[in-house]
């Protein structure tokens, strides 16, 4: 298939395919008599693997072991030990991010609890019809 067809079937641009090829993730395409790139069905499988991993947040270089595993003839990109090592690293990275998010959430929850336990001067007191505004001028009718 020509580069345009591969791009359409894979849901990427022809520029992306050329970039993958320049990075060695996609093997250099054969060239037709007219000089156009011609790809086999295996190229679609490689691009699909790359895109799936990138959709899950993998960096482009992290996809290399999966692509190499497929190119070596394995039925799945994660059948090889190097691919599984990338999975482990990504899981550890996600675990760290989740811990950071939990810590941030816990901190905000504590801040909110302290703020709610302290009476707010906003909206309290003043002459009838006057509502003090936080950060604004007090006694201004709304």
N, C-alpha and C positions, 0 to 999 in steps of 0.2 A: 504494500500500500504506500502511497505517496505521503509526504509529510503533512499535507493539509488534511487528508483523511485520518491519519493517526491522531493529529491534534484534535479533530472534531470528535472522534470516537473516545479519546482519553479525557476530553473536557479541558484541554490546555491550549495554549497558543503555540504556533510554530516556533516562535522565539524561545519559549520555554523548552521545547524539544531540542533546539539547537544548543541551548545552555546545558541541558542534561548531557548531551553528547560531548560538549566541550569539557565538562567535568568528569567524563569517563563513566557516568552512571548509565548512559545509554550507549551501546556499541555504535561505532561509526556506521552509518547507513551505507548500503550498497548504492551505487549510482547507476541510473538508467542510461541508455544511449544518449539521451538529451541532457544528462548531467544532474537530473533531479534525484533527490534522496528517495530511496525505496526501502521500506521497512517490512519485516516479517511480523507475524502475529505475536511472536515472543516480545517484541518491543512494547506492544499494548499492555501485556502482563507486567512488564517492568515499570512502565509509567504508572499503571494503576497501583502498584505496590508503593511507589514513591509518594503518590498523591494521598493514599490512605494514611500513610505514616505522618505526612505533613499535616493532614487534617487533624491528627491527634496531637499536634504540637512538636513533632520531631523536627530537628534541624535537617537541612538537606544532607549534610555529611553523615548524619546518623542513619540515613537510609542505605548507605553504601553496603554494609554487611548483608542486608536483606536482598539487595539487588545482586550482589555477588553470589549469594546462596542460590537464588533463582537461576542465574547464568550458569552455575555449576551443575544444573540439572535437577535440583531438588524440587519436590512438588510444591513446597511453600517457602516463602522468604524467611520464615522464622524457624526453619528446620535445622539451622546451623548454630553451633555454640556462640559464635560472635554476635549473631542476631539476638540471641537470648541475653547476652551480656548487655546489649544496648537496652533491651526491655528492663533489665534490672536497674541500670543507671537512670532510666527515665522514671521508673517507679520510685526510686529513692529521691529523685528531684521533686516529683509530685508530693511525696510524703513531707518533704521539707517545706514546700509551698503551703501545704494544708496546715502544717503546724504553725507557720507564720500567720496565716489567716485566722486560725483559732485563737492565737495570742492577741491579735488585733481586735477580734470580736470580743474576747474576754475583757480587754482593756476598755473598749467602748461601752460594753454592758455595765462595767463598774462605774465609769464616768456618768452614764445615764442614771444609774441608781443613786449616786451621790447628788446629782443635779435635781432629781425628783424628790429627794429627802429634804432639800433646802427650799423653804418658801420663796417663791418668786415675787419680786416687787412689780413685775409686769402685769398690768391689768388689775392691780389692787388699789383701793383707796381713791382719793381725789374727789373733787366736787362732782355732783351729779352730771352725767353726760361726758365728763372728762375721763379719759383712759390713758394712764401713763404708758408710754411706749418704750420698750427696751431700746437703748441706743438712740432714742429720739428725744424730743422735747416733751416734758410732762405737762399735763394740763391742757393740751390741745384737743378740742372736741373732734370726734371722729365723724 
